[in-house]
Amino acid sequence: MNNKVRVMVVGCGNMGSSHARAYHKLENFELVGLVDQNQENRERLSDEFGGVDQYDDFDTALAVAKPDAVAVCTYPGTHAELTIKSLKAGAHVFCEKPLAPNIKDAEQMVAAAEKYGKKLVIGYILRVHPSWKKFIEISHGLGKPLVMRMNLNQQSSGKTWQTHRKILESMSPIVDCGVHYIDVMCQMTRSKPISVSTIGAHLTDQIDKDMYNYGQLQVRFEDGSVGWYEVGWGPMMSEVAFFVKDVIGPKGCVNIMDAEKGEKGSDDIDSHTKTNRLKIHYSERDENDEFTKPDEIVNTEDEPDHQGLCDLEQEFFYNSIANDADLTNHLEDAVNSLKIVLAADEAYRTGETVKL
């Protein structure tokens, strides 16, 4: 594939801006349009890039710009409509996670990609992260079952809390963020999840009384592995132990060390993926039950920052298009992780464990 992929970005918030910067930087893309109802958002980006066509209406933008690809970086409730329209118009789609707020929409998106013969890539940023890939690789040597402990709590305020409240109008943080970490757990265990349960709490009167902004899910796997994921959003959240990533098996454990709050605190987007170091502990002992191997530290300080990871995601997107990659497993995994977090959401609302 010799020609540049002409791409349009829909939604110019945090993730849309990062992906737009990737398209502007990477030589295989040409950024041909920015779509956002917020004039300030799209003008800021357009000015940053020296002038890119702007639109406040998606249908108009799609008809006028005629892009080869569309990056859907809007709120999840709009993903299905925008993705299917783009695919039908002949454009490949990069869609931010989670795929959709329900399985019906997600499956329709996947079916549309197959029907129209276009690529659909989902923004699972940890899948391109070299340190997280190493983290998962090490977990495969710990034996079975695994115990996986993960969280990402965000003490959000200002625009970030406003964004969180907007998401909370239609989706819990267990669903929005949980898809990443359930996907990681599935890669670590390579086993079928069989049940999920959830606890949660409504901690603010700024959101609907039926929605919760703190939750913790617990998932069981067929091989005996178990995992929990905790997430909370809002100005009331603690920044103590806001970032825990720990995996334990019969042969030892591995954890992400030194998670540091960014300059803005736990809601700084760079702090969500940064690892710095991995620590491997081995459970091997001698006849006196003393450990025979020292702990091992894997330095990961040279890992990409958030923008570098978005660049890697878009390189993956381009290669999927250029090489006509088979994305069947990619999409099946995305739908599967969504099913699990939606079941976790159901478990919170019913108070019952959900069988998968």
PyMOL commands that set and color helices and strands:
alter all, ss='L'
color gray80, all
select helices_A, chain A and resi 14-25+39-48+58-65+76-88+103-116+125-128+130-139+158-167+173-176+178-189+269-272+306-322+328-350
alter helices_A, ss='H'
color red, helices_A
select strands_A, chain A and resi 5-10+29-35+54-55+69-72+92-96+120-123+147-152+193-201+214-221+226-232+243-249+252-257+277-282+296-299+354-355
alter strands_A, ss='S'
color yellow, strands_A
deselect
rebuild
show_as cartoon
